[in-house]
Amino acid sequence: MGDRSRQSRAAGRRIMGPQSALTDFLASHNISANQIRLDAEARRRAAAQDNSESRPSDQQLLAESTINPTEPEADDSTVVSTGRSTRGRSAAQAAAAAEERKKAKEKKAIDKIKASKKFQKRKRGDGDSDDEDLARALFEERAKPLPGQMENCAICNKRFTVTAYSRNAPDGGLVCNPCGKELAKDDPVIKKKPKRAIGGAVGARRQVQSRILDGTYQVGGKSLMSLCIETLAKNIDLAEDLGDLPGPIVDKIARNLSKHRLLNPTTLSLFLQPSSHEVLVYDGAKLGSDDFYRIFHSVPGLKKLKVRNAIHFKDEVVDFLTTRNIALEDLYLHGSNLISQGKWIEYLQKKGQPLKSLRVYWTDKHFTDNVLAVIPASCPNLACLKVCHNQAVTGKGLEHIAKITTLRHLSLDLREAVHPDVYVKLLTSIGSQLETLSLTRVPELDNTVLDAIRTHCRSLKKLRITDSEIMTDAGFARLFAPEWLNPGLVFLDLQKCRQLESTKPRENPDGIGLCDEGFKALMAHSGKTLQHLNVHGCRHISSQAFEEAFSADNKYENMQKMEISFCEEATDFVVGSIFRSCPGLRELNVFGCMKVKDVRVPRGKILVGVPNARGMVIEGEDD
Amino acid sequence: MSDSKYITLVSYDGFEYVVLREAALVSETIKAMLKGPFREAQTGRCEFGEIRGPVLEKVVEYFHYYHANRDQTDVPDMDIPVDICLELLMAADFLGLDSKPQMRDLS
């Protein structure tokens, strides 16, 4: 494996260097260094053949003479003297001496390579490969004869002219054209890769579609800033310092780099500005513990730390952070499974005082109920708590959360099933001041929770309840009834709150999930303020309910993004009405709405997910 | 107020570029300069004390690129020379050429 990669690397880098002044001078006097060497080799070979049968192979000798092909004239004197001396001595001695000399020379050359800039650069790029291996690979690619020179075939020993297409023999050296063809027959690896379409009609279309699904699509060219940032991200290894760019731009660059997985210990340095208060690492997968130490060293005034894929953010790093004079206000960790429960508790007890926001994503076992238990006492300023994709927290932990009286934003995505009563208790104690309540994947939640929200919540702006299989339409209608004293929501996500009954999927006699009445009530209550609405999979909302909510005299100025995928009743007319009622709408998702067939989309709007021949997306063209 | 169809942008090292007014209005900064009670609004001449000639040239190229493509959907990206990329980024920030430029009121 290593050998193969080395060979391919060598083959890729066979570059002809410039001729030296000496070669040039000699050539002008009709002296060819190459000719001298060839003569010398011929003499030596003749001598060796005369003397003994156990002579070193041609190839070895040749290898010696071509150790440094870029400076052939420097080699020549030694080669010539070798040739002369071998005639006198016995062949074995000569061979041994030559071998030794060759080794010494090789070692010297390798040492030289190791010190060279090219080597350092390549090493950085390669990352984990061994120093010795890499130097040897570079050495070998230098030692290869240049195109245009003569060489003996490694298989049939015939002389041939080296070209750029000469193949490598399996055990080193080059092979002549006929042998190369034989080799190519045996080679099972098909070298030719199918060409990927870059640019052109297909590639461009794909790019546009990708940008639409990313939500970065717009009519006209990209902004100059994003063009610059993309160029910069492509050439990030050339940048030594980002200078004094403003924070938001540095952040955009960081995002773009992470998107291409280019954030590594080297590029991390670009984002560590000593005067800054925040470090946002969107992809820390390539960072080690040392790099996290470096963050704390270089940014002493750190207040906000966000690390996604923070695999190596482990106990030692937390220890270090605890001992430093850094008071984090905002900590966001994603995937830090190497922090043990004890360290979490220790950190929160010692550094919980200034903490305003704690967000922990993707932890398996160590962010537990016991960790949550220390928060009420040691984090008196905590306003935002997110615990997502967590396998350890149970109803007990929620009871501790209920004691955090300062909490404004709460997001939970737990794997353990928790009884609705626990949520009711939680909302009773801290519901009145919550601005964000996000409960993701809660199949067991029922109407009692909705009623608790209605009774206790007065300042909610963002509400998410997903995957509930028990909540009913009547419950939603009660929640969004005009009596609810909460002002209109800005963000509402009720995706997949629907009946799950595989035998009679069309019937829903109990009105489970978000259906007509609930939908109409929510649009009446929050329609004017909503910017983002997601009713993905609420398949019992009828087309009448949609038509009523989006009738001609209802205007929802603030709506920006809507998701009505898998609402089976949505028709062309419904989609048209939505565009009419929501003038600010930018994007509407209608995956799986099979009744949406041929809809006119206003200019600049995006309709994603139409099941037609044009693909998934229609971007508006009609005015 | 000068109501020529063209305005002049001047770099700090003295290069002058004459640009279609409508195209240059993509930049929020230039728009504010031309709309406000400033000298620029009368003369139609905007001087940038911090932008070098070659960078401003690229910015002007961008104005025309954006203006020419404002109604197209599949727009090829403009080439950005790597050597002035950072300077251009600073200039883009200064001129308010942030994401989602909107061609709004051009009057």
Interface residues (C-beta under 8 A of the other chain):
Chain A: G199 A204 R205 V208 T216 Q218 V219 G220 G221 K222 S223 L224 M225 S226 L227 C228 I229 E230 T231 L232 N235 L238 A239 L242 G243 L245 P246 I249 E619
Chain B: V59 Y62 Y65 Y66 N69 R70 D71 Q72 T73 D74 V75 P76 D77 M78 I80 V82 C85 L86 L88 L89 M90 A92 D93 L95 L97 D98 S99 K100 P101 M103
